[in-house]
Amino acid sequence: MDTLLRRPLVAGFVILALLITLLSSVVIVPETRQALIVRFGKPDRILNRTISGQVIGGNGAGIALKFPFVDEIVWIDKRVRDVDMERQQVLSTDQLRLEVDAFARYRVVDPLRMYIRARSEERVSDALRPILGSVLRNELGRRPFADLLSPERQGAMENIRRNLDTIARQYGVQIVDVRIKRADLPSGTPLESAYQRMRTAREQEARSIRATGARQAQVIRAEADAQAASTYAASFGKDPAFYDFYRAMQAYQRTFVGEDGKARPTNVILSPQNEFLREFTRGGGR
């Protein structure tokens, strides 16, 4: 101690070395990160590890100790990360070439496996990008283009997510979601041809629906007319005189009353003995 006091420069170097050693022994782990301690190139332990069902900000974050100059820290994000797929063409079952742009969202759940297989998160993204493209092509290649414009799209996305997650588990990550940002037909002649085919198919479908509706309407109308005729026959057969009176009233209504229910001026020149006027002369004077 006396030597250090007599030599302040040496004392300063010793204090600085002790301070650097102390600072190198302390690590502050944020709530949003996991820390993999690597000692001599071999994984030793994990700090603030992701636990299923635990929200970010658990008890694993804070101050921790490590061996200075021996332990290396590999930081791994606990939050959800994105990996974008390069835009590529996919051939659907109806022989349409689609330009698809998609992305996946993942979370590192096994830092040790991730470090062993990929060493870093950036390499994980690089590894998942071609796998996402392959899984997406396989799934969309088994579906028609119309499925991407209907609720069936959600089922396709879930299948892609599940298949991609199975492979991603080998890298210690969990696939949270997969989404298609765009799925367009190539511009130019292929696009116009596809639109024309879709338009023709919809017109044919519309004609088929209208024909089916017209046929059903004719059947319903015929059945209703037959039922009405049966009802009239059963009713008027009991009183033929009332049937003659009813039919005459219908004829008078069509002749002397308009469609709005109001009387309209009508001139009818007929013989008084004409059958059409029998209800006007029946039971009274001529």
Secondary structure by P-SEA (a helix, b strand, c coil): caaaaacaaaaaaaaaaaaaaaaaabbbbcccbbbbbbccccccccccccccccccccccccccccccccbbbbbbbccbbbbbccbbbbbcccccccccccbbbbbbccaaaaaaccccaaaaaaaaaaaaaaaaaaaaaaccaaaaaccaaaaaaaaaaaaaaaaaccccccccccccccccccccaaaaaaaaaaaaaaaaaaaaaaaaaaaaaaaaaaaaaaaaaaaaaaaaaacaaaaaaaaaaaaaaaccccccccccbbbbbccccccccccccccccc
